[in-house]
Amino acid sequence: MTHHQKLSGEGFQAFSVLVLDSGIGGLSIVSAFRDVLPGLAITYIADTACFPYGSLSEKDLDDRLTQLVSTAFHQRVFDAVVIACNTASTVVLESLRQQIDRPVIGVVPPIKTAGEQSKSRKIALLSTVGTANRAYIQNLSNAFAPDCDILTIGCSCLASLAEEKLRGRTVDVNLLRNDIADLLSDAANGIDTVILGCTHFPFLKEELECELGREVIWLEPAVPVARHLKSLLQKTAPLLKSQDYTENVFLHTGSASELEGLENTLTEKGFTGCRPFDEIVA
């Protein structure tokens, strides 16, 4: 394809990126993009019809994301793809990279950073059940924090609670407390670092801090992902695209009712449009 001149300065208005998650947890990644990559055009696919991704088999998850990304690329031009979901990133990155010729970036729990920063060598990883069960997590732990005791807690409710909060609804503290019971137990004594291993979880940081009731280092991947994307984009020229592709649009695969209450959140994140994913392939 024809290319513009390589981007200069700090603005990223010339670039268009596809961001995908099963719900709206990936908006935590979008927030970092707004800070680190000013002007970046973002198309966000909330695959609400398949929320949560942890309920899918690895094959179904791979097939689903391959289909969504392939369909999007047939309609629009993107300079990179960001899979803004820890569970999906542990499964689909390699197959997507084989199918498209643009950078594909995933999100993984910052276990390496935790291993570098923890003084007590005791770490907690809060993740979805789907992520907690992946061998990928154990491999990261073995590689980057082999001398640390990592308490992995698979949380079945936190992602849904974050979705509710972003819709302006009250967080059910009892459900949250039950979901992180292991973090509040004697087994968690001495833990000084807590990894938020799901893009939804940073939206509940205030509630999590309140329940834990003591100071720890909270780690999330959003800013490192944004910096990595910035580095990649600075090394390439943006693909030529029409003015339509500079729009920040939020697409969803489920029913419109699933987006009730999100208007303010989407506006705050810089989205100027919200419509069904099917409309871009009609």
VOBA-1610 file (N, C-alpha, C; in pm, whole numbers, padded with zeros to 5 digits, always signed):
BEGIN
Met+00083-00119+00000Met+00000+00000+00000Met+00087+00126+00000Thr+00027+00238-00042Thr+00097+00364-00039Thr+00116+00410+00104His+00228+00474+00135His+00257+00517+00270His+00274+00668+00277His+00235+00726+00390His+00269+00864+00421His+00417+00869+00459Gln+00467+00989+00482Gln+00598+01002+00540Gln+00594+00952+00684Lys+00709+00909+00733Lys+00717+00861+00869Lys+00674+00970+00967Leu+00600+00932+01067Leu+00548+01027+01164Leu+00660+01097+01239Ser+00647+01227+01256Ser+00742+01302+01337Ser+00669+01365+01453Gly+00744+01402+01559Gly+00681+01465+01675Gly+00610+01364+01760Glu+00525+01416+01850Glu+00459+01332+01948Glu+00318+01292+01908Gly+00265+01351+01802Gly+00128+01318+01763Gly+00121+01188+01687Phe+00012+01112+01707Phe-00005+00985+01637Phe-00135+00986+01556Gln-00174+01108+01509Gln-00299+01121+01439Gln-00303+01040+01309Ala-00187+01010+01253Ala-00182+00939+01125Ala-00206+00790+01139Phe-00204+00740+01261Phe-00212+00596+01282Phe-00352+00552+01324Ser-00388+00432+01280Ser-00516+00371+01315Ser-00492+00232+01372Val-00548+00206+01490Val-00522+00080+01561Val-00654+00011+01594Leu-00655-00121+01581Leu-00769-00204+01618Leu-00744-00262+01756Val-00837-00240+01848Val-00829-00293+01985Val-00947-00386+02006Leu-00922-00503+02064Leu-01029-00602+02078Leu-01028-00666+02215Asp-01146-00677+02274Asp-01165-00746+02402Asp-01304-00807+02401Ser-01329-00898+02495Ser-01462-00959+02501Ser-01565-00862+02556Gly-01519-00763+02630Gly-01611-00665+02687Gly-01546-00529+02684Ile-01554-00456+02795Ile-01502-00320+02797Ile-01380-00306+02887Gly-01326-00418+02932Gly-01205-00412+03014Gly-01089-00349+02939Gly-01084-00370+02807Gly-00977-00314+02727Gly-00975-00162+02726Leu-01079-00100+02779Leu-01077+00045+02789Leu-00968+00094+02883Ser-00921+00007+02973Ser-00807+00045+03057Ser-00681+00060+02971Ile-00670-00019+02867Ile-00559-00006+02773Ile-00577+00120+02689Val-00700+00146+02648Val-00730+00267+02570Val-00691+00392+02648Ser-00717+00393+02778Ser-00680+00509+02861Ser-00531+00537+02853Ala-00450+00432+02858Ala-00305+00450+02847Ala-00267+00498+02708Phe-00336+00448+02605Phe-00307+00494+02469Phe-00333+00644+02456Arg-00439+00693+02519Arg-00471+00835+02510Arg-00358+00920+02569Asp-00295+00869+02673Asp-00187+00943+02738Asp-00055+00932+02663Val-00024+00812+02615Val+00108+00784+02558Val+00113+00809+02408Leu-00002+00792+02339Leu-00007+00807+02194Leu-00116+00908+02156Pro-00094+01037+02181Pro-00197+01137+02154Pro-00238+01140+02008Gly-00370+01144+01986Gly-00422+01153+01852Gly-00443+01021+01782Leu-00402+00910+01843Leu-00418+00778+01783Leu-00565+00749+01755Ala-00596+00704+01633Ala-00732+00666+01598Ala-00756+00521+01640Ile-00857+00499+01721Ile-00882+00366+01778Ile-01019+00314+01735Thr-01019+00195+01678Thr-01142+00120+01656Thr-01144+00009+01760Tyr-01244+00009+01844Tyr-01253-00087+01954Tyr-01367-00184+01926Ile-01336-00312+01929Ile-01440-00415+01917Ile-01463-00477+02053Ala-01582-00456+02106Ala-01624-00523+02230Ala-01704-00646+02188Asp-01642-00762+02200Asp-01708-00885+02157Asp-01803-00934+02266Thr-01902-00852+02294Thr-01994-00878+02405Thr-02077-01004+02384Ala-02090-01047+02260Ala-02165-01170+02233Ala-02094-01292+02288Cys-01964-01281+02314Cys-01886-01395+02365Cys-01822-01366+02500Phe-01873-01268+02573Phe-01819-01237+02705Phe-01864-01343+02806Pro-01772-01395+02890Pro-01628-01370+02893Pro-01553-01471+02807Tyr-01435-01434+02761Tyr-01356-01523+02676Tyr-01308-01647+02750Gly-01297-01638+02881Gly-01252-01753+02958Gly-01344-01873+02951Ser-01468-01850+02907Ser-01565-01960+02896Ser-01550-02038+02765Leu-01468-01988+02673Leu-01449-02054+02544Leu-01329-02149+02549Ser-01334-02253+02469Ser-01218-02340+02454Ser-01111-02264+02378Glu-00987-02312+02384Glu-00881-02243+02314Glu-00907-02240+02163Lys-00957-02348+02108Lys-00986-02351+01964Lys-01096-02252+01929Asp-01204-02252+02007Asp-01313-02160+01977Asp-01267-02015+01991Leu-01184-01988+02090Leu-01134-01853+02111Leu-01045-01811+01994Asp-00959-01900+01952Asp-00872-01872+01838Asp-00955-01846+01713Asp-01052-01933+01687Asp-01137-01916+01569Asp-01215-01785+01573Arg-01266-01751+01691Arg-01347-01631+01706Arg-01267-01504+01677Leu-01151-01492+01739Leu-01072-01371+01719Leu-01015-01361+01578Thr-00979-01475+01523Thr-00932-01476+01385Thr-01040-01423+01292Gln-01163-01466+01315Gln-01276-01420+01232Gln-01299-01270+01247Leu-01300-01222+01370Leu-01327-01080+01394Leu-01218-00992+01332Val-01093-01027+01356Val-00983-00946+01305Val-00980-00950+01153Ser-01000-01068+01095Ser-01001-01080+00950Ser-01112-00996+00888Thr-01230-01000+00947Thr-01343-00922+00896Thr-01314-00773+00905Ala-01259-00731+01017Ala-01228-00589+01035Ala-01125-00542+00933Phe-01025-00625+00905Phe-00920-00585+00812Phe-00969-00581+00668His-01076-00653+00638His-01132-00646+00504His-01208-00515+00482Gln-01241-00447+00590Gln-01321-00325+00579Gln-01241-00197+00607Arg-01138-00208+00688Arg-01065-00089+00731Arg-00915-00113+00725Val-00841-00006+00737Val-00695-00013+00737Val-00645+00013+00878Phe-00566-00077+00931Phe-00512-00062+01066Phe-00361-00079+01063Asp-00294+00000+01144Asp-00149-00008+01152Asp-00102-00110+01254Ala-00191-00152+01343Ala-00157-00252+01444Ala-00285-00307+01504Val-00273-00424+01565Val-00384-00487+01636Val-00340-00509+01781Val-00428-00474+01874Val-00400-00496+02016Val-00509-00586+02073Ile-00471-00704+02118Ile-00563-00793+02185Ile-00561-00756+02333Ala-00660-00677+02374Ala-00661-00616+02508Ala-00728-00708+02610Cys-00684-00831+02611Cys-00742-00932+02698Cys-00633-01032+02733Asn-00608-01053+02861Asn-00503-01147+02903Asn-00534-01289+02858Thr-00658-01333+02879Thr-00695-01470+02844Thr-00674-01495+02695Ala-00724-01404+02611Ala-00710-01421+02466Ala-00564-01414+02423Ser-00488-01327+02488Ser-00348-01310+02450Ser-00265-01436+02473Thr-00306-01516+02571Thr-00232-01640+02597Thr-00260-01746+02492Val-00357-01719+02402Val-00402-01821+02307Val-00378-01783+02161Val-00408-01659+02122Val-00427-01628+01981Val-00317-01549+01913Leu-00220-01501+01985Leu-00126-01408+01924Leu-00051-01468+01805Glu+00001-01588+01821Glu+00082-01646+01715Glu+00001-01670+01588Ser-00120-01720+01601Ser-00201-01746+01481Ser-00239-01616+01411Leu-00268-01511+01488Leu-00300-01383+01425Leu-00178-01325+01354Arg-00061-01340+01414Arg+00060-01286+01352Arg+00093-01356+01221Gln+00048-01480+01209Gln+00072-01553+01084Gln-00023-01510+00974Gln-00134-01444+01011Gln-00237-01413+00913Gln-00240-01268+00868Ile-00183-01177+00945Ile-00181-01037+00903Ile-00038-00985+00909Asp-00009-00885+00825Asp+00128-00836+00814Asp+00151-00708+00893Arg+00067-00681+00992Arg+00085-00567+01079Arg+00116-00616+01221Pro+00175-00534+01305Pro+00205-00577+01441Pro+00081-00622+01518Val+00092-00732+01590Val-00015-00781+01678Val+00043-00785+01819Ile-00018-00708+01906Ile+00031-00694+02043Ile-00071-00754+02139Gly-00022-00827+02235Gly-00109-00884+02338Gly-00087-00819+02472Val-00163-00865+02568Val-00153-00816+02705Val-00126-00936+02794Val-00018-00930+02869Val+00014-01039+02962Val+00035-00980+03101Pro+00008-01056+03204Pro+00030-01006+03340Pro+00176-00967+03360Pro+00204-00852+03421Pro+00342-00805+03436Pro+00419-00879+03547Ile+00434-01010+03526Ile+00503-01093+03623Ile+00652-01057+03630Lys+00711-01021+03516Lys+00851-00983+03516Lys+00874-00861+03605Thr+00789-00759+03590Thr+00802-00638+03672Thr+00781-00671+03819Ala+00685-00758+03847Ala+00661-00798+03987Ala+00784-00865+04046Gly+00846-00952+03968Gly+00966-01020+04016Gly+01080-00924+04041Glu+01085-00814+03965Glu+01190-00716+03982Glu+01166-00626+04104Gln+01038-00603+04137Gln+01006-00504+04239Gln+00975-00561+04376Ser+00928-00684+04384Ser+00887-00740+04512Ser+01006-00756+04607Lys+00992-00702+04726Lys+01096-00715+04829Lys+01078-00843+04909Ser+00952-00878+04935Ser+00924-00996+05017Ser+00934-01125+04937Arg+00935-01113+04803Arg+00934-01228+04710Arg+00803-01304+04719Lys+00698-01238+04769Lys+00564-01297+04772Lys+00471-01207+04691Ile+00408-01267+04592Ile+00329-01193+04493Ile+00192-01257+04479Ala+00090-01176+04457Ala-00043-01228+04424Ala-00076-01190+04281Leu-00133-01282+04209Leu-00181-01258+04073Leu-00332-01276+04070Leu-00404-01167+04049Leu-00549-01175+04031Leu-00576-01186+03882Ser-00646-01290+03842Ser-00675-01308+03700Ser-00813-01370+03685Thr-00858-01381+03561Thr-00979-01459+03536Thr-00943-01606+03553Val-01045-01687+03569Val-01021-01831+03583Val-00953-01885+03457Gly-00994-01832+03340Gly-00936-01877+03215Gly-00787-01851+03206Thr-00745-01735+03252Thr-00602-01702+03250Thr-00526-01783+03354Ala-00583-01797+03472Ala-00515-01868+03582Ala-00480-02011+03543Asn-00560-02072+03458Asn-00540-02212+03424Asn-00444-02234+03306Arg-00394-02126+03246Arg-00307-02141+03130Arg-00164-02173+03174Ala-00103-02266+03102Ala+00037-02299+03128Ala+00127-02178+03104Tyr+00080-02086+03020Tyr+00155-01966+02987Tyr+00193-01889+03112Ile+00102-01885+03210Ile+00127-01810+03333Ile+00240-01875+03413Gln+00238-02007+03423Gln+00345-02077+03494Gln+00478-02057+03423Asn+00475-02055+03290Asn+00598-02033+03215Asn+00656-01894+03241Leu+00568-01793+03247Leu+00614-01658+03279Leu+00675-01653+03419Ser+00609-01719+03513Ser+00658-01721+03650Ser+00795-01788+03658Asn+00809-01899+03590Asn+00936-01972+03592Asn+01049-01889+03529Ala+01014-01814+03425Ala+01114-01739+03352Ala+01156-01610+03422Phe+01059-01540+03482Phe+01086-01404+03529Phe+01076-01385+03680Ala+01021-01482+03751Ala+01013-01469+03897Ala+01031-01606+03961Pro+01138-01677+03926Pro+01155-01815+03972Pro+01174-01827+04123Asp+01221-01720+04185Asp+01245-01726+04329Asp+01131-01668+04410Cys+01019-01638+04342Cys+00904-01577+04411Cys+00794-01680+04437Asp+00725-01659+04545Asp+00607-01738+04576Asp+00487-01661+04522Ile+00426-01713+04416Ile+00315-01643+04350Ile+00183-01712+04382Leu+00096-01639+04446Leu-00039-01688+04476Leu-00131-01647+04362Thr-00170-01743+04280Thr-00257-01715+04165Thr-00402-01735+04206Ile-00482-01631+04188Ile-00622-01634+04230Ile-00711-01614+04107Gly-00781-01719+04068Gly-00875-01711+03956Gly-01006-01651+04003Cys-01040-01535+03951Cys-01159-01461+03995Cys-01271-01474+03891Ser-01384-01522+03934Ser-01495-01546+03841Ser-01590-01429+03828Cys-01584-01332+03921Cys-01683-01223+03923Cys-01626-01086+03893Leu-01497-01064+03913Leu-01443-00929+03905Leu-01466-00863+03770Ala-01450-00937+03662Ala-01468-00877+03529Ala-01611-00825+03512Ser-01707-00904+03555Ser-01847-00861+03545Ser-01875-00741+03635Leu-01813-00740+03753Leu-01830-00627+03844Leu-01772-00500+03785Ala-01660-00512+03716Ala-01601-00395+03650Ala-01692-00345+03539Glu-01752-00438+03465Glu-01845-00398+03360Glu-01963-00320+03420Glu-02012-00366+03532Glu-02122-00297+03599Glu-02080-00157+03643Lys-01961-00146+03700Lys-01914-00016+03748Lys-01902+00083+03633Leu-01851+00040+03519Leu-01834+00129+03406Leu-01968+00173+03347Arg-02074+00102+03382Arg-02208+00141+03341Arg-02276+00230+03446Gly-02200+00268+03546Gly-02252+00357+03648Gly-02330+00289+03758Arg-02318+00156+03767Arg-02392+00081+03867Arg-02305+00053+03990Thr-02370+00024+04100Thr-02300+00001+04226Thr-02230-00134+04226Val-02106-00136+04270Val-02029-00260+04279Val-02078-00341+04399Asp-02108-00468+04378Asp-02149-00557+04486Asp-02023-00597+04564Val-02000-00531+04676Val-01878-00552+04752Val-01869-00695+04807Asn-01983-00754+04839Asn-01981-00891+04891Asn-01930-00989+04785Leu-01974-00972+04662Leu-01925-01057+04554Leu-01775-01036+04533Leu-01733-00911+04536Leu-01592-00880+04519Leu-01510-00944+04630Arg-01558-00930+04752Arg-01485-00984+04868Arg-01474-01136+04858Asn-01580-01202+04816Asn-01576-01347+04802Asn-01480-01390+04691Asp-01474-01309+04586Asp-01390-01343+04471Asp-01241-01336+04506Ile-01206-01247+04598Ile-01064-01231+04634Ile-01036-01285+04774Ala-01117-01380+04818Ala-01103-01433+04954Ala-00961-01481+04983Asp-00897-01544+04886Asp-00761-01593+04908Asp-00662-01479+04933Leu-00688-01363+04874Leu-00601-01248+04895Leu-00618-01190+05035Leu-00732-01218+05096Leu-00761-01168+05230Leu-00732-01271+05338Ser-00684-01387+05298Ser-00661-01497+05392Ser-00520-01495+05447Asp-00494-01584+05542Asp-00360-01595+05601Asp-00255-01634+05496Ala-00300-01703+05391Ala-00207-01745+05287Ala-00143-01626+05215Ala-00208-01509+05226Ala-00158-01390+05157Ala-00068-01304+05245Asn-00044-01348+05369Asn+00044-01270+05457Asn+00182-01254+05395Gly+00233-01133+05399Gly+00365-01106+05345Gly+00368-01066+05200Ile+00255-01078+05130Ile+00250-01036+04990Ile+00264-00885+04982Asp+00359-00839+04900Asp+00380-00695+04888Asp+00350-00642+04748Thr+00315-00732+04656Thr+00289-00693+04518Thr+00168-00770+04466Val+00073-00697+04408Val-00047-00760+04353Val-00057-00724+04205Ile-00062-00827+04122Ile-00073-00809+03977Ile-00220-00815+03938Leu-00266-00714+03866Leu-00402-00714+03812Leu-00394-00777+03673Gly-00422-00907+03668Gly-00399-00985+03548Gly-00518-00995+03455Cys-00600-00893+03453Cys-00713-00884+03361Cys-00734-00736+03334Thr-00759-00699+03210Thr-00774-00557+03177Thr-00896-00493+03243His-00991-00574+03288His-01106-00521+03362His-01069-00474+03503Phe-00973-00542+03564Phe-00951-00527+03708Phe-00905-00388+03752Pro-00826-00313+03671Pro-00787-00180+03717Pro-00904-00088+03749Phe-01019-00113+03688Phe-01135-00029+03717Phe-01190-00054+03857Leu-01145-00161+03921Leu-01188-00193+04057Leu-01076-00170+04159Lys-00973-00102+04120Lys-00857-00085+04208Lys-00897-00018+04340Glu-00982+00082+04335Glu-01025+00151+04457Glu-01092+00055+04553Glu-01183-00028+04503Glu-01252-00125+04587Glu-01156-00232+04639Leu-01063-00275+04554Leu-00966-00376+04596Leu-00875-00322+04706Glu-00830-00200+04691Glu-00746-00138+04794Glu-00820-00130+04928Cys-00947-00094+04919Cys-01027-00081+05041Cys-01041-00215+05112Glu-01065-00321+05036Glu-01082-00453+05097Glu-00951-00507+05154Leu-00842-00484+05084Leu-00713-00537+05130Leu-00668-00464+05257Gly-00689-00336+05259Gly-00663-00261+05382Gly-00518-00240+05420Arg-00427-00261+05327Arg-00286-00236+05355Arg-00215-00199+05225Glu-00098-00141+05240Glu-00023-00093+05125Glu+00046-00210+05052Val+00025-00216+04922Val+00099-00308+04836Val+00129-00234+04706Ile+00216-00292+04627Ile+00240-00242+04491Ile+00135-00305+04400Trp+00060-00222+04330Trp-00038-00271+04234Trp+00021-00258+04094Leu+00021-00366+04018Leu+00077-00365+03884Leu-00029-00400+03781Glu-00030-00326+03672Glu-00118-00355+03559Glu-00042-00330+03430Pro-00085-00389+03319Pro-00003-00385+03197Pro-00029-00268+03104Ala-00124-00180+03132Ala-00169-00082+03033Ala-00057+00008+02982Val+00016+00071+03071Val+00121+00165+03027Val+00234+00094+02953Pro+00284-00022+03001Pro+00386-00093+02921Pro+00337-00130+02781Val+00210-00169+02768Val+00156-00202+02636Val+00155-00077+02547Ala+00114+00036+02604Ala+00110+00161+02528Ala+00250+00202+02483Arg+00347+00188+02571Arg+00484+00224+02535Arg+00541+00131+02427His+00504+00004+02436His+00549-00092+02334His+00489-00058+02198Leu+00360-00025+02197Leu+00295+00013+02071Leu+00358+00141+02016Lys+00385+00237+02102Lys+00448+00362+02058Lys+00582+00333+01991Ser+00662+00246+02052Ser+00792+00213+01996Ser+00778+00150+01858Leu+00681+00061+01842Leu+00660-00004+01713Leu+00615+00096+01606Leu+00522+00185+01642Leu+00469+00279+01545Leu+00574+00383+01505Gln+00662+00417+01597Gln+00766+00514+01564Gln+00867+00460+01464Lys+00868+00329+01447Lys+00962+00267+01355Lys+00902+00242+01217Thr+00778+00279+01198Thr+00712+00249+01072Thr+00637+00371+01022Ala+00593+00365+00899Ala+00510+00472+00843Ala+00365+00427+00847Pro+00273+00519+00874Pro+00131+00480+00877Pro+00080+00446+00739Leu-00014+00354+00732Leu-00076+00319+00606Leu-00167+00432+00562Leu-00169+00458+00431Leu-00257+00561+00378Leu-00402+00521+00400Lys-00481+00612+00451Lys-00621+00581+00477Lys-00708+00703+00455Ser-00834+00680+00435Ser-00926+00790+00415Ser-00959+00857+00548Gln-01023+00971+00539Gln-01057+01045+00660Gln-01146+00964+00752Asp-01224+00871+00699Asp-01314+00790+00780Asp-01239+00712+00887Tyr-01116+00673+00857Tyr-01042+00587+00948Tyr-00980+00662+01065Thr-00994+00793+01068Thr-00943+00869+01181Thr-01046+00877+01293Glu-01163+00823+01270Glu-01268+00825+01373Glu-01235+00727+01485Asn-01267+00765+01607Asn-01257+00674+01721Asn-01394+00611+01740Val-01405+00485+01703Val-01537+00421+01703Val-01536+00297+01791Phe-01646+00276+01859Phe-01667+00161+01948Phe-01768+00069+01882Leu-01728-00054+01854Leu-01815-00153+01791Leu-01846-00264+01891His-01966-00320+01882His-02003-00429+01971His-02072-00540+01893Thr-02055-00664+01940Thr-02111-00779+01869Thr-02242-00827+01929Gly-02272-00786+02051Gly-02395-00831+02116Gly-02509-00734+02094Ser-02608-00741+02180Ser-02724-00653+02166Ser-02694-00514+02220Ala-02769-00416+02170Ala-02749-00278+02212Ala-02779-00260+02360Ser-02866-00344+02414Ser-02903-00331+02556Ser-02783-00354+02648Glu-02682-00430+02599Glu-02564-00456+02679Glu-02478-00332+02700Leu-02506-00227+02623Leu-02427-00104+02631Leu-02495+00004+02713Glu-02611-00026+02769Glu-02683+00075+02846Glu-02597+00124+02962Gly-02591+00255+02977Gly-02515+00316+03085Gly-02370+00344+03051Leu-02326+00308+02931Leu-02186+00326+02893Leu-02157+00459+02825Glu-02259+00537+02798Glu-02241+00657+02717Glu-02131+00748+02773Asn-02138+00777+02901Asn-02040+00868+02961Asn-01899+00811+02957Thr-01888+00680+02986Thr-01757+00616+02984Thr-01694+00622+02846Leu-01773+00593+02743Leu-01719+00594+02607Leu-01679+00735+02563Thr-01757+00833+02603Thr-01721+00971+02572Thr-01591+01009+02640Glu-01577+00970+02766Glu-01454+01000+02841Glu-01332+00936+02777Lys-01352+00820+02714Lys-01239+00750+02651Lys-01214+00798+02508Gly-01290+00898+02463Gly-01263+00959+02334Gly-01335+00901+02216Phe-01435+00816+02238Phe-01507+00757+02126Phe-01619+00848+02080Thr-01624+00868+01948Thr-01725+00956+01889Thr-01837+00879+01821Gly-01822+00747+01814Gly-01925+00665+01753Gly-01939+00533+01826Cys-02059+00476+01821Cys-02085+00346+01883Cys-02191+00277+01799Arg-02156+00161+01745Arg-02252+00092+01659Arg-02221-00058+01654Pro-02317-00137+01605Pro-02296-00282+01596Pro-02184-00316+01499Phe-02108-00417+01534Phe-02000-00464+01447Phe-02053-00505+01312Asp-02173-00561+01308Asp-02231-00607+01181Asp-02244-00495+01079Glu-02256-00371+01126Glu-02275-00260+01033Glu-02153-00237+00944Ile-02034-00271+00993Ile-01916-00244+00912Ile-01895-00352+00806Val-01972-00461+00815Val-01957-00567+00715Val-02084-00581+00630Ala-02180-00496+00655Ala-02307-00504+00580Ala-02286-00463+00434
//
